[in-house]
Amino acid sequence: MDVLLVPILEIMVMIINLYLNVIFIAVVISWLVGFGIINTSNQFVFMVVKFFKGLTEPAFRKIDEFIPAMGGMSLSPVVLIFGCIFVKQVLIRLIFKFS
């Protein structure tokens, strides 16, 4: 059982690490668009923004249902990052337990 479980848990940790990077990039891109540093009228920029929003907005919307924005800033990325880190740490503990 351990032979299969540990690699699956390691893959899940890698996916969470990748998603944490996606969240960070999406937040930075939204700030750059909000401050007018990058322009979404450029087709390539629009596609990049749409891609990262498509990956993060569903999770952000679910969190925004429970936690309202404070001062015009959404706390959903912070909550999602903390949640991902928590799940990642649990998976790492399981990996150490089973290996």
N, C-alpha and C positions, 0 to 999 in steps of 0.2 A: 504494500500500500504506500509506503514512504517513497518508493521509487517513482511513483506517478505523482504523488501529492506535492512533493517539494518543488519539482520543476514547474508545476502549474501555479503554485503560490509565487514563485520567482517571476513568472511571466506576468501575473497580476500586479506585482510590485512594479515591474517595468512599465506596465500600462498606466498605473497611477502616476509614476514619475513623468511620463510623457504628457498626461493630462494636466499635471501641475504646470508644466512648461506652456501648454496651450492656454491655460487660464492666464498666466502671467503675460503672454504675448497679446491675448485679447484685451486685457486691461490696458496695457501700454498703447495698443492701437486705438482703443476708444478714447484715451486721453489725447493722443496726437490728433485725432479727428476733431475732438471737442475743442481743442485749442487752435484749430485751423492750421496746424503744421503740415498735415498731409491732406490732400484734396480728394474726395471720393468721386469727383467727376472723371478722374483718370480711370479707364476701364480695368487696368491691372490692379490698382489700389482698391477699387470697388470689389473685385473678385476676392482679393485677400481678406478684406474686411468681412465680406459675406461668408467666406469660409470659416473664419474664426468665430463669428457670431453664431453660425449654424452649429458649431461644436459646443459652445458655452451657453448660449441663451436659454435652451430648455432647462438646464440645471439652475441658472440664475433666476428664471421665472418662478420655478417651484419654491425656491428659497424666499423670493420676494413676496410670495403669498403669505408667508409666516412672519417675516421680518421687514417692516417698512423702511423706506429710505430715510436717512437722517441728514438733515441739512442739504438735501438735494443729491446726496451721494448714496448709492446703493451699497449695502454691506454684504450683499450676496457673494461677491468674489472672495471676501475674507472668510466668510462662513464655509464656503465650498473648499477653500484651501485648507482650513483647519480640519474639516471633515475628511478630506483626502489624506492628510498627514496622519490622522487618527487611524483610519483604516489601514494605511501603509504600515504603521507601527504594529498593529495587531497581526498583520500578515507576516511581518518580519519575526515577531515572537513565535508565531506558529512554525515558521521555517526552522528557527533554532530548536524548537521543541522536537520536531520530527527528524532533524538531521543528526 
